Amino acid sequence: MYECVIVGGGIHGTYCCQRLLEETGLERSDVLLVDPHERLLESFRRKAAACEMEQLRSTFVHHVGTEPFGLETFAESRDRDDELRSRPNYPPCPTLSLFLDYADYVIDRGDLEALHRRASVESIRRSDADDGSLVLETATEPDATDAANASAERLRTRTCVLAIGHGGRYRTPPWADGVDAVTHVWDGFDPETRADESIVVGGGVTAAQLATCLADREGESVTLCSRHDLEEATTEADPRWINWNHIERHLHRHEPGSRARYEAIRAARNDATVPPTLVERLESAADTGRLSVRYGDVRSARAVDGRVRLLLEDGGCLSADRAILATGFEPVAEHPFVDRVATALDLERGYRGMPVLEDETLAWRDERGESTPLFVTGALAAGTVGPLAGNIAGARRAADRLTAAIADRRALVPA
């Protein structure tokens, strides 16, 4: 039996694993990271590559290592200071290349891949042993050349951390259904494929990043189609939301799982916004004629002579070789896996399916209001961690509390 199994090998799971090993007294043999991808952070790497991300929006102190200035020291020791990009009135942010190189350094230094089990968690239930432990039913990921050899496995653990992302569930508008020339940037789009004309649909940072990168290619014309005027914001939320005191004053004063918490988080997030430096790149590309911006809702889409045609609500029409959606994710709280886990463990859910967590521990409460050995980090923990829960800063804040809680639980187990 494991002491802690972490479900998810992205930024949150990788960071949480290190904090558990450093601060709880757990041995390496006590901890397991379960993730279906070939290596840790693989989903993040793929998404960043798909939209040709060049630099992060987060500051240089937010990364997968546990030392806040570790990335800065890494850059300085390798003469890569120029990859810490300055911003007016905000700390510098790293290039994607620097961020990932440091992540690989952290993973290699801690030999974290040795703790990674490549599998998908299908369900989580209480153990029949009646000792408070959990059982995770997994399906081992088959190799691409040996699809018949996927196997099931049961993992028993005293505690579990859900560090899942959005699970490949991307928001696709109804008008895009069944149109082959329309793909989502994170689901079916190949950034290496060229086209003479492209339409990027979306009004946030991913759409702006993708549109500018495509426009930089010689011979490619790009239209960015946004439902609203592009709005600028340097960060995803006010940096004060990183601080627990601020979170407690402005979020925890509302009832856990309440609509008031949901609305406070929604109001604080700068969703569908673009950093000023990226707005400048958009404007520069527009000035050269390589990129145009069109505002309006799309009413319908259809394929015409090998091209895609978008009809807008205002009667306008856009035509190109392809259309790429950068329209975000479906809510993680509505993921079928989350539903299955909540049902199996009789977990309490609040407004719009929000997990009801203990604010001090991030343990998911059951329907009797009692804590369970299931802890949550990432976007699923926004009801307690706040609007930056899904960001790198949120991984740090969540680990502050759940690592201490897991250590306390371990101390109560008889030797």
C-alpha positions in Angstrom: 0.0 0.0 0.0 1.2 3.5 -0.9 1.0 6.4 1.5 0.0 8.8 -1.3 -0.9 8.4 -4.9 -1.0 11.6 -7.0 -3.3 11.4 -10.0 -1.9 13.7 -12.7 1.7 14.2 -13.8 1.5 17.8 -15.0 2.8 20.9 -13.3 0.6 20.5 -10.2 1.3 16.8 -9.7 5.0 17.1 -10.3 5.4 20.0 -7.9 3.2 18.4 -5.2 5.3 15.2 -5.4 8.4 17.1 -4.5 6.8 18.9 -1.6 5.5 15.6 -0.2 9.0 14.1 -0.4 10.7 17.1 1.1 8.2 18.0 3.9 6.2 15.0 5.1 8.9 12.3 5.8 7.5 10.1 3.1 9.9 7.8 1.4 10.1 7.5 -2.4 8.5 4.1 -2.2 5.5 5.6 -0.4 4.6 8.0 -3.3 3.4 7.3 -6.8 2.5 9.6 -9.7 -0.1 8.2 -12.1 -0.4 9.8 -15.5 -1.2 8.4 -19.0 1.5 10.3 -20.9 5.0 9.1 -21.7 6.7 11.7 -19.5 5.8 14.2 -16.8 4.5 17.6 -18.1 3.8 16.0 -21.5 0.3 17.5 -21.8 1.6 21.0 -21.0 4.4 20.6 -23.5 2.0 19.6 -26.3 -0.3 22.4 -25.6 2.5 24.9 -25.6 3.9 23.5 -28.9 0.5 23.6 -30.5 0.0 27.3 -30.0 3.8 28.0 -30.5 4.1 29.6 -27.1 7.3 31.6 -26.8 7.2 32.8 -23.2 5.1 32.2 -20.1 2.6 34.7 -18.6 3.7 33.7 -15.0 6.8 35.3 -13.4 10.2 33.6 -13.1 9.5 32.5 -9.5 6.7 30.3 -10.6 8.0 26.9 -11.9 8.0 23.3 -10.9 10.9 23.5 -8.5 10.5 24.1 -4.8 13.1 26.8 -4.5 11.5 30.1 -5.6 14.6 31.5 -7.2 15.8 28.2 -8.6 14.9 29.0 -12.2 16.7 32.3 -12.0 19.8 30.6 -10.6 19.6 28.0 -13.4 19.4 30.7 -16.1 22.3 32.7 -14.6 24.5 29.7 -14.3 24.0 28.9 -18.0 24.3 32.5 -19.3 20.6 32.5 -20.2 19.6 35.7 -18.4 18.2 37.1 -21.6 15.5 34.5 -21.5 14.0 36.2 -18.4 11.9 38.7 -20.3 11.2 42.0 -18.6 7.7 43.6 -18.4 6.7 47.1 -17.3 5.8 47.2 -13.6 5.9 43.4 -13.2 8.7 40.8 -12.5 10.3 39.1 -15.6 8.8 36.0 -17.1 10.7 33.1 -18.6 10.8 31.9 -22.2 9.1 28.5 -22.7 12.4 27.0 -23.6 14.0 28.1 -20.3 11.0 27.0 -18.3 10.9 23.5 -19.8 14.7 23.1 -19.6 14.6 23.9 -15.9 11.6 21.6 -15.4 13.6 18.8 -17.0 16.5 19.6 -14.7 14.3 19.4 -11.6 12.7 16.1 -12.8 16.1 14.6 -13.6 17.7 15.8 -10.3 14.9 14.3 -8.3 14.6 11.2 -10.5 10.8 11.9 -10.5 10.2 9.8 -13.6 11.1 6.7 -11.5 7.9 7.5 -9.5 5.7 7.9 -12.6 3.3 5.0 -13.5 2.0 5.4 -17.0 -1.6 4.6 -16.6 -5.1 6.2 -16.6 -7.1 6.2 -13.4 -10.6 5.0 -14.2 -12.2 5.1 -10.7 -11.5 5.7 -7.0 -13.4 3.9 -4.2 -13.0 3.1 -0.6 -11.1 0.0 0.3 -12.9 -3.1 1.6 -10.2 -3.2 4.4 -12.2 -0.7 6.3 -9.0 1.2 7.3 -9.9 4.5 5.6 -7.7 3.7 2.6 -8.6 4.2 -1.1 -8.4 1.9 -4.1 -7.6 3.3 -7.5 -8.6 1.3 -10.5 -6.2 2.0 -13.4 -5.8 1.0 -17.0 -2.1 0.9 -18.1 -1.5 2.8 -21.3 -0.6 0.6 -24.3 2.2 1.4 -26.6 1.1 2.8 -29.9 2.4 -0.4 -31.6 0.8 -2.8 -29.1 -2.7 -1.6 -28.4 -3.9 -5.0 -27.3 -1.7 -5.1 -24.3 -3.4 -2.5 -22.1 -3.9 -3.9 -18.6 -5.8 -3.1 -15.5 -4.3 -2.6 -12.1 -5.5 -1.7 -8.6 -3.5 0.7 -6.4 -4.2 0.9 -2.7 -3.2 4.1 -0.9 -3.8 5.9 2.5 -4.2 9.2 0.7 -4.7 10.5 -2.8 -4.2 13.9 -4.5 -6.3 14.8 -7.5 -3.9 16.9 -9.6 -5.9 16.6 -12.9 -6.3 19.1 -15.6 -9.3 19.4 -17.9 -8.8 15.9 -19.3 -8.8 16.7 -23.0 -12.2 18.2 -22.9 -12.0 21.4 -25.0 -14.8 23.9 -25.6 -16.0 23.4 -29.1 -18.9 25.6 -30.3 -21.9 23.8 -31.8 -21.4 25.4 -35.2 -18.0 23.6 -35.6 -19.5 20.1 -35.2 -18.9 17.9 -38.2 -16.8 20.4 -40.2 -13.5 18.6 -41.0 -11.6 21.9 -41.8 -12.3 23.1 -38.2 -10.0 21.8 -35.5 -9.2 22.8 -31.9 -5.7 24.0 -31.3 -5.2 21.3 -28.6 -7.1 18.6 -30.3 -6.1 17.6 -33.9 -4.2 20.7 -34.9 -0.7 20.1 -36.2 1.4 23.3 -35.9 3.8 22.0 -38.6 1.1 21.9 -41.2 1.1 25.0 -43.4 -1.8 26.8 -45.1 -2.1 29.8 -47.4 -5.0 31.2 -45.3 -6.0 30.5 -41.7 -8.7 31.7 -39.4 -8.1 31.6 -35.6 -11.3 31.7 -33.5 -10.9 33.1 -30.0 -10.2 36.2 -28.1 -7.7 35.2 -25.4 -4.0 34.6 -25.0 -3.9 31.3 -26.8 -5.7 32.7 -29.8 -3.5 35.8 -30.0 -0.3 33.7 -29.6 -1.3 31.3 -32.3 -2.5 34.0 -34.7 0.8 36.0 -34.4 3.0 32.9 -34.9 1.1 31.8 -37.9 1.2 35.3 -39.3 5.0 35.3 -38.9 5.3 32.4 -41.4 6.1 33.6 -44.9 3.2 33.3 -47.3 0.5 32.7 -44.7 -2.4 35.0 -44.2 -4.3 34.9 -40.9 -7.6 36.3 -39.6 -8.2 36.4 -35.9 -11.9 36.2 -35.2 -12.9 37.2 -31.7 -16.4 37.6 -30.2 -15.4 40.7 -28.4 -12.8 43.5 -28.4 -9.4 42.3 -27.3 -8.8 43.1 -23.7 -5.3 43.6 -22.1 -4.2 42.1 -18.8 -0.7 41.3 -17.8 -1.7 38.4 -15.5 -4.6 36.0 -15.2 -5.7 37.6 -11.9 -4.5 40.3 -9.5 -1.2 39.0 -7.9 -2.7 39.6 -4.5 -4.6 36.3 -5.0 -1.4 34.5 -4.5 -1.4 35.4 -0.8 -3.4 33.2 1.6 -4.4 36.2 3.7 -6.1 37.8 0.7 -7.7 34.5 -0.3 -9.1 34.1 3.2 -10.5 37.6 3.4 -12.1 37.7 0.0 -13.0 34.1 -0.7 -13.2 32.1 2.5 -15.7 34.5 4.0 -18.3 32.9 1.8 -19.7 29.4 2.4 -17.6 26.6 0.9 -19.1 25.5 -2.4 -21.4 28.4 -2.6 -22.5 30.4 -5.6 -20.9 33.5 -3.9 -17.5 31.8 -4.0 -18.0 30.8 -7.6 -18.9 34.4 -8.6 -16.0 35.8 -6.6 -13.5 33.6 -8.5 -15.1 34.4 -11.8 -15.0 38.1 -11.2 -11.3 38.0 -10.2 -10.1 36.0 -13.2 -8.9 37.9 -16.3 -10.2 35.3 -18.7 -10.1 35.9 -22.4 -7.4 38.6 -22.0 -4.1 39.2 -23.8 -0.8 40.4 -22.3 0.3 43.8 -23.5 3.4 42.5 -25.1 1.4 40.1 -27.2 -1.1 42.9 -28.2 2.0 44.8 -29.5 2.9 41.8 -31.7 -0.7 41.5 -33.0 -0.7 45.2 -33.9 2.7 44.9 -35.6 1.5 41.9 -37.7 -1.7 43.8 -38.6 0.3 46.8 -39.7 2.3 44.7 -42.2 -0.9 43.2 -43.6 -0.1 39.6 -42.5 -2.9 39.5 -40.0 -6.4 41.0 -39.7 -8.8 41.0 -36.8 -12.5 40.5 -37.2 -15.0 40.8 -34.3 -18.3 39.0 -34.1 -20.0 35.7 -33.2 -19.9 32.8 -35.7 -23.3 31.6 -36.7 -22.3 28.6 -38.8 -19.5 26.8 -40.7 -19.4 24.6 -43.7 -16.8 23.2 -46.1 -16.9 24.7 -49.6 -14.5 23.5 -52.4 -11.9 22.2 -49.9 -12.1 25.4 -47.8 -14.0 26.4 -44.7 -16.5 29.2 -44.7 -17.7 30.9 -41.5 -20.9 32.9 -41.5 -21.0 35.6 -38.8 -24.1 36.8 -36.9 -23.7 40.2 -38.4 -24.0 38.8 -41.9 -20.3 38.8 -42.7 -18.4 35.9 -44.0 -14.9 34.6 -43.6 -13.2 32.0 -45.8 -9.9 30.2 -45.5 -8.1 26.9 -46.0 -8.7 26.0 -42.3 -10.2 27.4 -39.1 -8.5 26.7 -35.7 -10.4 27.0 -32.5 -8.7 28.6 -29.4 -11.9 28.5 -27.4 -10.6 27.1 -24.1 -11.7 24.1 -21.9 -14.9 22.6 -20.6 -15.3 23.1 -16.9 -13.2 20.6 -15.0 -15.8 20.2 -12.3 -18.1 18.7 -15.0 -15.6 16.1 -16.1 -17.2 12.5 -16.1 -14.2 11.2 -14.1 -14.9 13.8 -11.4 -18.6 12.7 -11.4 -17.6 9.1 -11.0 -15.2 9.8 -8.1 -17.7 12.1 -6.3 -20.5 9.5 -6.6 -18.3 6.5 -5.5 -17.1 8.3 -2.4 -20.3 10.2 -1.6 -18.4 13.5 -1.9 -20.1 16.9 -1.3 -20.5 19.2 -4.3 -21.6 22.8 -4.4 -22.7 25.3 -7.0 -22.1 24.1 -10.5 -20.5 20.9 -9.3 -17.7 22.7 -7.3 -16.0 20.3 -4.9 -16.6 21.3 -1.3 -13.1 21.2 0.3 -11.8 21.9 3.8 -10.1 25.3 3.5 -7.3 24.4 5.9 -6.4 21.1 4.2 -7.9 20.8 0.7 -9.4 17.5 1.7 -12.7 16.9 -0.2 -15.6 16.6 2.3 -18.1 13.8 2.1 -21.9 14.4 2.2 -21.8 14.2 6.0 -19.4 17.1 6.1 -16.4 15.0 7.2 -13.0 15.1 5.6 -11.8 12.2 3.4 -8.3 11.1 2.4 -8.8 12.6 -1.1 -7.1 16.0 -1.6 -7.4 18.4 -4.5 -5.0 20.7 -6.3 -5.3 22.6 -9.7 -8.4 24.2 -11.3 -10.6 21.7 -9.4 -9.5 23.4 -6.2 -10.5 26.9 -7.2 -13.3 27.1 -4.6 -10.6 27.1 -1.9 -7.4 28.2 -3.6 -8.9 31.0 -5.6 -8.7 32.3 -9.2 -5.1 31.3 -9.6 -5.7 27.7 -8.5 -5.1 26.3 -11.9 -1.9 28.3 -12.4 1.7 27.5 -11.2 1.2 29.8 -8.3 -1.9 27.8 -7.4 0.2 24.6 -7.2 2.4 26.2 -4.6 -0.5 27.5 -2.5 -2.3 24.2 -2.6 0.8 22.3 -1.6 1.2 24.6 1.4 -1.9 23.1 2.9 -2.3 19.6 1.6 1.3 18.5 2.3 0.9 19.5 5.9 -2.5 17.7 6.1 -1.1 14.5 4.7 1.9 14.7 7.1 -0.6 15.0 10.0 -2.6 12.1 8.8 0.5 9.9 8.5 1.5 10.9 12.1 -1.8 9.4 13.3 -1.2 6.0 11.7 0.1 3.5 14.3 3.7 2.4 13.8 
